[in-house]
Amino acid sequence: MIITVSLNGMTLASWASHIEDKPAPMPLLLVQAFVDTLDLDLRTDMFARDEEARAWLVEAGLRAPDPGPPGPDFTADLRLAREVRASIRALIGSNTGTGPLTDGDLAPLEQVLSQSRPRLEIDASGQVRLGPVPPAARLADGLLGLLLIIRDAQADGSWSRLKLCGNPDCRWAFYDRSRPGVGAWCDMASCGNRIKNRNLRARRAQPG
């Protein structure tokens, strides 16, 4: 892990360097960074090119490095990564009232579970618990790790603070650190004002 960025008192790994504001705490930051590899506002996608995508997935610990140029196996992995990214974005959207998840939203996550199932372990006291995810030799293992991070965040209450920007043209994942937990914008100075100005123009255009 290469540390490159300091933001809001947090030191971020380079795989999270595209998170410019409102980072989630670790390990939930990995889920946020994964979803935000697609920037709808700027129309950029870190998974659009094979080499860039493979470098990010390896650096984030979601996939083991492999020699040589990306082949057919990586093409299938990258397709799954994009589909799971959309599914997790939909999961985050449920924190901001986007409605129930569809079968299409859940199908890529079910595929991950079918390819890499969680492992149970029993400790010396007889407690049964989820064991650690094995090293991500395959992408499915790394994606399973993201799902377990989400599970733990749901259990400790931090998951509900990971939200999507209220700007429908943005939908950037951000971590809401406001005390009441009612933040709606990834950046009030841009996205928030953009929507407020759009709504104002719409109201002014209405006949009196």
N, C-alpha and C positions, 0 to 999 in steps of 0.2 A: 504494500500500500504506500503510495507516494503522497505525502502531505504537501499541498500547494497553496491552499486558500485559507484565510482567516476571515470569518464573517460573523458579526453579532456575538463576538466572544467565543465562537466555535471554530475549531480548526478542522477544515474539511479535507477529505481525500480528493485527489484530482478527478476521480470519477464523478464527483459532485460539484465540480467547478462551474457547471452551467447553472447551478442554483444561486442566483444573485441576491435573493432576499427571502426571508421567512423560511429558513431551513428547519426541518423536523429534527428532533433529537435522534441520536443513534439508538438502535439500529433502524428505526423507522425512516431515517434519511435515505437509506438504500432503496426503499420502496418509492419514495418521492422522486429520487434521482432517476430511477428506472422509468417511471411514468413520464417525467419531464424530458426524456430524450426526444420526445416529439413536441415541437413548439408550434402550435396551431396559429399563433399570432404572426410569427416570423416565417412560417411555412418552411421550417427546417426539421430534418429528421436524422438523428445520429445513427439510425438503423437503415438509412437509405443506401449506404455503400458497404459492401461486404467487409472490406479491411477495417474501416472505421468502426463498424458494428462489432466485429470480432475483438478488436483492441479494447473497446469499452467493456464488453461482457467479461473478458478475461481479467481486466484490471479490477472490475467490481466483484470478482470472485464468483461469478455466475456460471462460468464455463472454463474448463481446463484449456490451456494453450495447446495448439496442435501445429505440427510442422507443415510447411508447404502452403500453397494458396488455398483459399476456401473452396470446398468441393460440394457435391450434392448433399452430403449430410449436413453441412453448414447451411445450405439453402433452406433445408427443412427446419433446422433449428431457428433460423432467423425469421421464418414465417411464423413459427410458434411464438417467438419472442414478441413479435408485433401483435399477434392475436391476444396473448396474455396481457400485454401492456394495455390494450383497449379494454380488456375485461377488468383489470385492476382500476383503470380510470373510471369505469362504471361503478365499481365498488366504492371508490372515493366519492363519486357523485351522489351515492345514496346518503352520504353525510350531509349533503346540502339539498336534499329534497327533490332529487331528479326522478323519483318513482321507483317501483319495484324492479329488480333485475329480471332480465328475460333469459330464456333457455340459451339464446345466442350469446349473451354475456357470460354465462357460466360454462359453456361448452369447452373453451380453451383451458379453463382451470380444472375441469374434470379430466381433460387429456393429460395435464401435468400429474394429477393424482394417480392416473392409471399407469403412468410411466415411472413414477418414483414415489412410492408410498412412505409415509412417516414410519419410523421405527420406535417400538416401545422398549423400555428398559426397566428393570427392577433394581432398586438400591438395597443396601444391607439392612435397612429398616423395614423392607417390604413394601415401600412406596412404588407404585407403578406410575411412570411418567413418560412423556415423549423424549426419546433420545436425541442427541445432536444429529443434524443433517450430515451425511457423509460428505467428504470433499466433492465439490461439484465437477466430477469427471465429465458428466453430461449436462447439457443445459437444463434438462428437466429437473435434475437435482438442485441446481441453483434456483430455479423458479419455485420449487417446493420450499426452499429456504425463505423466499419472499412471502409465501403464504403463511408460513409459521411465524414470521415477524408480524404479519397482520393479525394472526390469532392472538399473539401475546399483547399487541397494542390494543386489541378489542377488550382483552381481559383487564388491562391496567387503566383503561379509559383514555389513552392518548390517541387512539384511532379516530375518535370523533372530531379531533382538532385538525386532522388532515383533510383538506377541502379542495374543491375546484373553484377557480376564480369565477365570479358571477357574470363576467363578460362572456357571452356565448361565442365570441370570436377568439377567445383566449383559452379558457378552461385549463389554465396552468395549475398544477397541484402546489399548494402552499400550506404551511403549518400555522394555524391560528393561535397565537400566543396571547391574544387579548383576554383580560380577566373574565369577562362574561362569556367568552367563546362565541362571539357573534360576528367575527370578521367575514367579509364577503369578497374582498378583492385581493389579488396577489400584489397589486400596487395601486393604492388609492390615487396617487398623483397621475397615473396614466389610465389604467383600466377603469377605475372607479369614476374618474372625471369624464372619461370617454362615454360611458353609459349614461351618466347624469346629463351630459350635453345632448346626447342622442334623444333621451326622453324629453328634455326641454324643447328641442326642436319639434318633436312630434306633437307636444301639447300646443305649441304656438301655431302649428299648421292646422289644428282642428278649428272648424268654424265656431265662432262665439255664440 
